[in-house]
Amino acid sequence: MRRFFSFITCIVITAGCSVSDNGIVNVKKRDNFSLIVRTPEMKIVSRVTVRKRNGTQEVFRHCSREEQNHGCKPFNSERTTLQIGNEAVCVTLLDASTRDEGVYDVEVIDNKSIRICRNFTVALTG
């Protein structure tokens, strides 16, 4: 059931991302939520970074092998998953709680240093 909810969430948020830089993500406590960045012009994703705006708190960082060879250090937790597709990058945070509320900045960089940045406001509901 949770996987199904995450899949539906990805579809809804992806549609919102194409309209605005600031996506609103409403999530119920203990559900998963996804931050989607559309990347149709990117061929190879080299780095994905998610920061929570209450300072510079990094929540997640993915580094390709090439980026790791240049000093990038991946950062992940058991609460975070990543999916890289042909059209979008999806970072999913599991088991939402009040500590997850806030504004997130997601940055995706390709192998030619092209950057796509989006921000999302996450709010707990119900």
Order of alpha helices (4+ residues) and beta strands (2+ residues): alpha-beta-beta-beta-beta-alpha-beta-beta-beta-beta
